[in-house]
Amino acid sequence: MKLDVAFLPSLFRESGQYVCVVVDVLRASSSLVVLLERGVEEVLPASSIGEARRLARRPAGPHYLLCGERGGLPPPGFHYGNSPVEFAGLELGGRRAILCTSNGTRALARAAAAPLVLVGALLNATAVGRAAAEAAAERELGVAVVCSGDEGGTAFSLEDALGAGAIVDAILGLGREAPPRQAPAARVGVRARLELSDGALAALTISRAHQGQEQAALRAGSHARDLEVLGLGEDLSFCARRDAFATVPHLQRDEDDRPVLRRYSSASRG
């Protein structure tokens, strides 16, 4: 099984050959994990503020919470921003949401053609790694972890590389041990040997170098400094928590053929 990491969405190619895990640690993928963990039934990803508002104004259908950010802060008229800490304190059972962010929801749109698209973060690294590896083994595909990056997906993001490496490490942990280039992965239905790309090796190296020090690593990045200035430092501590949740968001199509994120289960593999 091939295991790859694309440090920018534009570097993700041959999407039909991979189960895809989209990562935006600060903060879209972390927010999606928490929204679904708190009971939100589905999240519609929007690639622009205008699209998010159009979706929210639809006359028919259920009411959606309008969530998202530009420049780190909620746009005018939005119910909530893009803060996992804020979402974690809300009662959201049975609600539906729309989410628009600067990087993460755009990366989801880029990856949508893959046979299966999941969402990963440090918060659910082991759970999403297991889900992706099992699904890839069943389909005889590889696993590609796609980093959302910064500046609209055009710049490398330290925190996304860290999250991607944690997911790679989790997949390697499904086997017995993790040697550098190839690793056995005999458990949980992963029968083939894992072949790590240079990107996967680089992300793994970053993750292992900062194991146990994820919060310090996140705070060292440029995006984290921007969030600190905005008074959102609590989100940094929250998003640095490794394996805090087992919830895995799954990109699907709804009855109107729109992309929608729902909680992943074995029954939803397709």
N, C-alpha and C positions, 0 to 999 in steps of 0.2 A: 504494500500500500504506500503510495506517495503521500508525503506530508510536506506542505509548502506554507510559507508565510509571505504575503504581499504587503510591503510596508506602506504602499499607497494604493487606493482603489484602481488607479489607472494601470497598475502592474499586474492586476488579476486578469489572466487570460485563460482560454480553454475552459470556460466555466462549466461546460457540459461534462467535464472529466472529474469534477470534484463536488463533494459535499462542502458547503461554504459556511464559515463562521465569521460573522462581521463583528468587529471590535471597535468600540469607542468608549474607552474607560472613563474619560472626562468629557461628557457625562451621559451621552445618549444610551449606550448599551446598559450602563448601570441603572439609569432611570427605567428602562424597559423591564429589566429584571425585577425592580422593586414595584413598579406598577402592577405587573401580573402577580407578583407575590402577595400584594395587598388586596387582590381580588378583582382587579379590572378584567373584564371578559375579553376585550380586544382593544388593540391600539392601531389606528390608521396612521401610517407614516406619511408625512407631507414633505415634499422637496422644497417648498417655498412658503413664505408667510401668506401670500395670496391664495395659494392652493389650500392651506390650512383653514383660512377664513371661509373660502367657498364651501369646503366640506362641512364646516360647522353651520353654515347658513341653509343647508338643504332643508326644504320644508317638510319632507316626509322622513320617517324613520326615527330612531331613538336619539335622545340628546347626548352629545359628546362633550366631554371636558376638553377645552382647548389649551394645550400645553406646549411649551417650547421656548426658544430663545434666539436672539440675535445679539452678538456681542456679549453673551453670557447672561443677559437679562430678559425677562418676559416681554414680548412686544405689547403695545397698547391693546387692551380688550381681551387678552388671554386670561384664562382662569388661573393658571399656574405657569411657572417657568420650567426649568429642566433640572430641578434639584432632587436627587435621590433622598436626601435628608428630609426635605419637605414631604415628599410622597410617602416616606416611611411612617410619618405621623398622621396620615389621613386614613379614614375609613372609606374604602373604595369598592367594597363588595358589590358586584353586579353592575358597576359603572362601565362606560366605554370612553375612550380618549382618542384625541388626535395629537400627534407629536411632530413638531417641526424643529430641527436643530441645524446648526451651521455645517456639521460634518457627517454625523452618524446616519441621519435619514437619507442623505445623498449617497452614502456608501451602500446602503441597503438597496437603493434603486439600481446601482451599478451591478450588484451581485444577484439581482432578482432572477436572472435566467438560469442560475445553477439548479440542478435537480432537487436540492434541499438546501434551504438557507436558515441557519440558526443565528442567535445573537449571544455573544460571549463577553465576559468582563472578568476582572479579578474576583468579583463577588460570586461567580458561578463557574469558575474555571474547570474544576473537576467534573461537575455535572455536564457542562456543555462538551467537554472533551470526550467524555464517555458516550454521550448521545451521538456525537458526530462520528466517532470511530466505529460504533456499532452499525450505524446506518450506512457508512461507507463500505464496511465489510460485506454487508448484505447486498449492496448494489454493485460491488466490485469497482468502486471508485476510490479516488484519493480524498484527502482532507486538505482544504485550503483555508487558512485563517487570513482574513483581509482587514488590515488596519484602516480606519477612517481617515487618520491623519489630521493635520491642522490646516487652517486657511482654505477652507472649502475642499479639502482633500488633496491639496497640492504640496504640502510640506510634511516632512517626517515628524512623528509624534513619539516622544520617549515613552509616555504612559501606555500608548497602544502597543508598542513593541514589547513592553513589560507584560501586558495582558496576554498578548499573543504567545509569548514564551511560556507563560504559566499554563496555557491551554496545551501547547506542545508537550510540556513536561507532564501534564496530566495524562495525555494519550500514551506517552512512553511508560508511565506508571501502570498502565493496564497490563503490561508485560512484567517480566521479573525484574530486569534492570535496564538501564538506558546507556549503552555505549554510544560513542560519538556519532557515527554516520548511519549505522543500521542497528535496529533494536528488535528483539523478538517481542511479539504482542499476542500471546497465546490465549489470553483470557477474554471473557465477555464477547466471544464470537469474532474477535479480530485474529484471523488465521494467518495472514500474510506477514512477511517482514516489512517493517517500516523503513522507507527510504526518505531520508531527510534532505530537503533542498538546502542551499546555502542560506536562504532567508530563514528557514526553520531553525537551522543551526545558530544563526546570529541571534534570533529572538530567544532561543533556549539559553544561550550564553548570558544575555542580558538578564533574563529572569533568575537564573541560578546565582548570578553575581549579587543580586539584590534580595535574595530569599530571606524573609524575616525582617527586611528593611523596606518593604514596599511603600510605606507612607513617605519615608525620606526620599525615595526615588521619585515618587509622584510630585512631591513638593519642589524638586529640583528642576522640573520642566518649565518651559516658558508659558504654556497654557495655564499651569497651576499658579504661576505668579500673577497672571491676569485675574484669575478667580479670587485670589487672596485680596487683590486691590478692590474687587467688587464686594468684599465681605462674605464670600462664599467658601471660606476655608474649611468649614465643617464638612462640606462635600468631599474634600480631599481625603480627610481621615476616613470617611464612610466608604468611599470607593476603593480605598487601599485594603479593605478587609478581604482576605482571600478565602473563598469557599464559605461565605456567610449564608448562601442560599443554594438550593438545588433546583430552582425554577429556571427553565430554558425557554426563551422566546423563540417562536417559529414563524417564519414568514410564509403566509398562505395567500390564496385568493378567496374573496368572499363571494356571496351570491350575485353580486353585481360586477364581478371580475376585477375588483380593486384589491391592491395588496393590503394585507391586514396581518398583524402580529397577534398570535394567540399562544397559550401555554403548550409546550411540546409534550407529547405523550407517544408511546409506542403505537397507539392506534392512529396517530395523525401522520405517520411517516409517508404514506402514499405509495 
